[in-house]
Every structure is written in C-alpha cells, then in structure tokens.
Amino acid sequence: MAEYSKTAVINAPAAAVWEVIRDFNGTGKFSPVVADSVWETENHGPGGLRTITMKDGSKALDRLDVLDDENMVITYSILEAEPPFPFKGYQATMRLKPLGESSCELTWSCFFLPRGDSEAPALEIISNVYSAGIEGLQKLLARG
C-alpha cells in the first residue's frame, strides 16, 4: 500500500473553501485537469457515483464515500479508470482546518496499490493532479 499527501494554506475562509470542495460533482470548477463530471446515480450523497473526464480524455468512475460537513471532510474512491491508471484501490480524503477567519489548511491525501513494480508513475500523476487542484482552488477563491 502506498500513500501520498499534500498540505497547503488557502487564503480564504474555511466555510467558503468547504462549499467548493463539498460539491463532489463540481471538481471542474477548480481543477484545471478536469474537463467534465457527470452524476451516474440519483444519490448525490455518500454512495453516489460520478464519472469524471480529465482533459487528456481519460475517465474514472468515482464513489463519494464520506461527506462530513461538521468536520469539513470528504472522502472518495476511484472504482474504475480508463485507460487503467498506474494504481488501483485508490481512496482520497480532503480535510479542511480553519486557521482563523480568512484562511484554512487543506490536506489532500490518498492511499493506493501501485500497478507494476514501482509506485513512481502513480505518485507523479497524483502529485500533479493535487497541485493543479490546490492552485485552482486558490485562484477561484481569490476572485471571490
């Protein structure tokens, strides 16, 4: 089992950041690597499924596992991916921690099983997606 985590300070109130992050089907609003996201189920809460299409054309079927408004935590899993990503058994969590009235700390972490002998290809993809998403969140929330 491999793990990855990225933590960043977002210069916006935690409540404002949470409103963006908690929209499981709205990842494309802040992530420049996401082209489209479509609900596959009528359930838009935990257990709900979405198909996300990346800008490179790759697709993934994701399940919302946890949506905890009180603690500002969202957890999701990739159930299927095409073409196959260099990992399987992927589950990620985004957790916000207020740092006062105008900033918060976002920790985006995951665990997964690498496909093949090395976890390096998976870590490169995950790192790039997380960095782009965090940068996109910062830009979106800076505009207000």
Phi, psi and omega in degrees: 000130178250158180225155174212145178211142176224132180238138180212152173270130176252126182275069177200155178300143181305320181298321180291319179294318181298321180300327178283312185293322186291345177280087186303328180269004184253020183302328180295344177294332182237342183260116181290351179270353182262126178268322185200156176213132185227130174294136177256350182231157174289332177286118179254013176253196178308134185097344179292150182242143173228152168253125181249133178248125180275163181300333179278002178095348179291152183231153176217142173262118184245148176243132173282117183266317183221135171225097186249094182295322183297317182260001180054060180228132173231135179231138180217159179233146171269118181270322180215151177213142175224132350296165182303129174290162181282030178206164175216170180062031185281129171223133183236153177227135172246126185230130178255144175228117178301141176239031186121194185281337188237013176205164179208165178251128176253126171245121180244115185226162179205165167225155185196167172253122178291146171268132181092194187274344186231144175270355184303314180299320179293316181297325179295314179297311182298315179301316180295318180295315181295315180298315179296319179295317180293317177298319178296320176299314181300318180293315180300314184281339176290332179284340180083000000 
